């Protein structure tokens, strides 16, 4: 069992920035992918960004390319999502997820709310 602890959400004006963190202290080598998904009001949950732990390869949804950056800290078993040039449509609950491969998520965080005001 991998426990994910998220932090960093909040309220920001359009054009601003936020950084989300997701700590996974119990992560093992079999949990080789971590990522962020989000669910906006009245919308389905969608993939935002992911990173392969062993290679560092990253993946992004088209809607966030060039604005968001996912990174990891090996020593802290922590993944970050730097969000720049935020838009009102980025408003959502952001969930950290982990699994063996990208898009096969076995573990979920509790979610952190991001609100972007216009």
Rosetta silent file (secondary structure, phi, psi, omega in degrees, C-alpha in Angstrom):
SEQUENCE: XXXXXXXXXXXXXXXXXXXXXXXXXXXXXXXXXXXXXXXXXXXXXXXXXXXXXXXXXXXXXXXXXXXXXXXXXXXXXXXXXXXXXXXXXXXXXXXXXXXXXXXXXXXXXXXXXXXXXX
SCORE:     score description
SCORE:     0.000 S_00000001
   1 L     0.000  129.379  178.588    0.000    0.000    0.000 S_00000001
   2 L  -110.513  122.372  179.916    1.348    3.404   -1.014 S_00000001
   3 L   -96.358  125.727 -177.803    0.065    6.389    0.914 S_00000001
   4 L  -109.742  130.620 -178.629    0.029    9.656   -1.037 S_00000001
   5 E  -120.890  115.637 -177.288   -0.031   13.009    0.736 S_00000001
   6 E   -99.548  154.669  173.308   -0.828   16.080   -1.344 S_00000001
   7 E  -157.649  164.099  171.626   -0.365   19.741   -0.558 S_00000001
   8 L   109.804   -2.829  178.630   -0.191   23.103   -2.271 S_00000001
   9 L   -72.145  174.656  178.160   -3.676   23.857   -3.547 S_00000001
  10 E   161.294 -165.862 -179.307   -5.415   27.169   -3.059 S_00000001
  11 E  -105.322  131.725 -179.696   -6.951   30.232   -4.636 S_00000001
  12 E  -144.538  152.009  176.717   -5.050   32.155   -7.287 S_00000001
  13 E   -79.732  154.872  176.544   -5.864   34.779   -9.887 S_00000001
  14 L   -55.259  136.820 -176.172   -5.757   33.975  -13.573 S_00000001
  15 L    92.672  -11.602 -179.056   -2.199   34.190  -14.840 S_00000001
  16 L   -84.080 -174.595 -176.312   -0.771   33.194  -11.489 S_00000001
  17 L  -131.479  153.197  172.330    1.153   30.137  -10.386 S_00000001
  18 E  -145.395  153.521  173.451    0.849   27.334   -7.858 S_00000001
  19 E  -124.975  124.315  176.248    2.971   24.318   -7.026 S_00000001
  20 E   -96.972  146.012  176.749    1.415   21.073   -5.877 S_00000001
  21 E  -124.412  147.359  176.518    3.373   18.440   -3.981 S_00000001
  22 E  -138.743  111.310  179.068    2.703   14.757   -3.522 S_00000001
  23 E   -93.786  137.300  179.969    4.771   12.782   -1.041 S_00000001
  24 L  -131.924   72.898 -173.990    4.885    8.996   -1.319 S_00000001
  25 L   -61.780  -26.194 -178.699    7.042    7.802    1.589 S_00000001
  26 L   -96.940   12.833 -177.135    6.101    4.130    1.091 S_00000001
  27 L   -64.687  137.941  175.894    6.784    4.070   -2.638 S_00000001
  28 L  -116.503  174.300 -177.200    8.656    1.023   -3.892 S_00000001
  29 L   -64.803  -21.973  178.116   10.339    0.331   -7.225 S_00000001
  30 L   -73.053  -19.850  175.283    7.208   -1.434   -8.469 S_00000001
  31 L   -92.444   83.955 -169.204    5.393    1.907   -8.254 S_00000001
  32 L   -99.692    4.117  178.585    7.213    3.343  -11.249 S_00000001
  33 E  -137.059  139.135  173.289    4.732    5.989  -12.343 S_00000001
  34 E  -135.723  154.883 -177.564    3.212    8.946  -10.602 S_00000001
  35 E  -164.156 -179.480  178.287    0.950   11.611  -11.932 S_00000001
  36 E  -126.188  135.198  172.078   -1.711   14.208  -11.462 S_00000001
  37 E  -126.471  162.740 -179.848   -5.316   14.061  -12.543 S_00000001
  38 E  -141.973  156.390  176.737   -8.039   16.609  -11.966 S_00000001
  39 E  -135.008  110.024  178.179  -11.795   16.839  -11.776 S_00000001
  40 L   -82.833  168.868 -179.559  -13.443   20.161  -12.459 S_00000001
  41 L   -57.774  122.560  177.970  -16.994   21.108  -11.449 S_00000001
  42 L    71.800   12.547 -177.504  -19.444   18.957  -13.384 S_00000001
  43 L  -117.636  162.213  174.811  -16.649   17.309  -15.343 S_00000001
  44 L   -78.099  157.031  176.490  -15.115   13.871  -15.532 S_00000001
  45 L   -66.802  137.840 -177.981  -11.725   13.214  -14.001 S_00000001
  46 E  -134.165  151.207  177.816   -8.958   13.830  -16.545 S_00000001
  47 E   -71.189  139.149  178.096   -5.259   13.180  -16.839 S_00000001
  48 E  -113.108  -56.419 -177.058   -3.018   16.220  -16.390 S_00000001
  49 E  -158.639  152.655  178.282    0.584   15.045  -16.189 S_00000001
  50 E  -146.695  158.452  179.539    2.626   11.967  -15.395 S_00000001
  51 E  -141.149  137.456  176.105    6.214   10.957  -14.816 S_00000001
  52 E   -89.735  122.627 -171.214    8.006    7.643  -15.058 S_00000001
  53 L   -64.490  -43.097 -173.614   10.131    7.291  -11.984 S_00000001
  54 L   -70.982  -34.829 -175.670   12.954    5.187  -13.465 S_00000001
  55 L  -104.408  -22.061 -174.635   13.481    7.220  -16.652 S_00000001
  56 L    81.190    3.054 -179.504   12.141   10.635  -15.745 S_00000001
  57 L   -64.706  139.669 -176.734   10.045   10.672  -18.894 S_00000001
  58 E  -118.238  155.286  179.944    7.105   13.017  -18.629 S_00000001
  59 E  -136.620  144.666 -178.606    3.655   13.151  -20.196 S_00000001
  60 E  -138.883  148.098  168.088    1.168   16.008  -20.391 S_00000001
  61 L   -70.446  148.459 -179.267   -2.382   16.646  -21.450 S_00000001
  62 L   -58.012  -33.355 -174.947   -2.555   18.995  -24.435 S_00000001
  63 L   -67.925  -16.730 -177.106   -4.479   21.519  -22.357 S_00000001
  64 L  -118.646   -3.390 -179.540   -1.544   22.073  -19.987 S_00000001
  65 L   -58.538  134.537 -179.448    1.501   21.660  -22.238 S_00000001
  66 L    85.732  -12.167  179.736    3.820   24.610  -21.960 S_00000001
  67 L  -115.218  -35.482 -177.842    2.164   25.817  -18.748 S_00000001
  68 E  -108.404  150.314  176.232    2.537   22.925  -16.287 S_00000001
  69 E  -139.385  128.094  176.730    5.663   20.972  -15.396 S_00000001
  70 E  -101.199  140.206  179.495    5.878   17.733  -13.453 S_00000001
  71 E  -147.619  171.069 -178.778    9.085   16.818  -11.641 S_00000001
  72 E  -139.409  155.146  174.267   10.301   14.484   -8.920 S_00000001
  73 E  -119.382  107.731 -175.297   12.681   14.429   -5.998 S_00000001
  74 L   -61.481  -41.550 -175.881   14.151   10.952   -5.670 S_00000001
  75 L   -65.823  -31.884 -176.925   15.464   11.468   -2.156 S_00000001
  76 L   -99.557   -2.285 -175.684   12.098   12.646   -0.863 S_00000001
  77 L    49.756   46.805 -175.280    9.923   10.298   -2.950 S_00000001
  78 E  -128.045  140.681  176.240    7.947   13.375   -3.861 S_00000001
  79 E  -113.932  142.859 -179.405    6.410   14.554   -7.113 S_00000001
  80 E  -120.573  151.164  170.807    5.672   18.182   -7.883 S_00000001
  81 E  -127.821  106.315  175.515    3.342   19.902  -10.331 S_00000001
  82 E   -86.701  120.995 -176.740    4.375   23.450  -11.132 S_00000001
  83 E  -115.407  115.977  179.450    1.398   25.247  -12.631 S_00000001
  84 L  -116.042  164.481  178.388    2.002   28.546  -14.403 S_00000001
  85 L    48.690   48.503 -175.909   -0.230   30.861  -16.430 S_00000001
  86 L   -65.675  145.658 -179.124   -3.247   29.425  -14.685 S_00000001
  87 L  -120.245  157.369  177.267   -6.650   29.843  -16.275 S_00000001
  88 H   -55.469  -32.200 -179.747  -10.145   29.703  -14.765 S_00000001
  89 H   -72.748   -6.299  173.028  -10.693   26.416  -16.610 S_00000001
  90 H   -82.874   -6.888  178.111   -7.873   24.897  -14.543 S_00000001
  91 L   -59.245  124.736 -175.621  -10.140   25.124  -11.516 S_00000001
  92 E  -176.983  169.509  164.921  -10.529   21.590  -10.182 S_00000001
  93 E   -89.963  125.500 -177.926   -9.697   19.151   -7.450 S_00000001
  94 E  -100.666  129.129 -178.432   -6.259   17.804   -8.278 S_00000001
  95 E  -114.297  133.621  169.751   -5.452   14.218   -7.360 S_00000001
  96 E   -85.568  142.552 -179.749   -2.054   12.629   -7.096 S_00000001
  97 E  -139.212  154.901  179.377   -1.910    9.055   -8.345 S_00000001
  98 E  -142.444  149.846  179.580    0.659    6.283   -8.441 S_00000001
  99 E  -169.866 -172.881 -178.472    0.964    2.957  -10.204 S_00000001
 100 E   -77.001  -34.350  177.888    3.208    0.595  -12.076 S_00000001
 101 E  -139.002  163.076  177.160    2.818    2.426  -15.389 S_00000001
 102 L   -59.056  136.387  175.802    1.344    5.699  -16.603 S_00000001
 103 L    75.983    6.363  171.435   -2.478    5.605  -16.763 S_00000001
 104 E  -121.510   81.691 -169.796   -2.691    2.478  -14.627 S_00000001
 105 E   -92.543  124.855 -178.560   -3.227    4.080  -11.284 S_00000001
 106 E  -102.538  -24.663 -174.307   -3.363    1.895   -8.199 S_00000001
 107 E  -130.947  145.762 -177.426   -3.117    4.514   -5.470 S_00000001
 108 E  -133.303  146.456  170.720   -4.754    7.896   -5.024 S_00000001
 109 L   -83.466  178.893 -176.056   -4.267   10.911   -2.822 S_00000001
 110 L   -81.202  -14.802 -179.530   -7.108   12.671   -1.057 S_00000001
 111 L    96.632  144.293  175.282   -7.198   15.564   -3.533 S_00000001
 112 E  -134.632  136.183 -172.029   -6.298   19.212   -3.221 S_00000001
 113 E   -88.492  133.625  175.337   -8.487   22.026   -4.493 S_00000001
 114 E  -121.426  124.341  178.327   -7.244   24.610   -6.964 S_00000001
 115 E  -122.729  124.128 -179.839   -9.418   27.623   -7.733 S_00000001
 116 E  -112.269  116.315 -179.027   -8.444   30.119  -10.410 S_00000001
 117 E   -91.709  148.047 -178.492  -10.384   33.365  -10.374 S_00000001
 118 L   -91.213    0.000    0.000  -10.832   35.505  -13.463 S_00000001
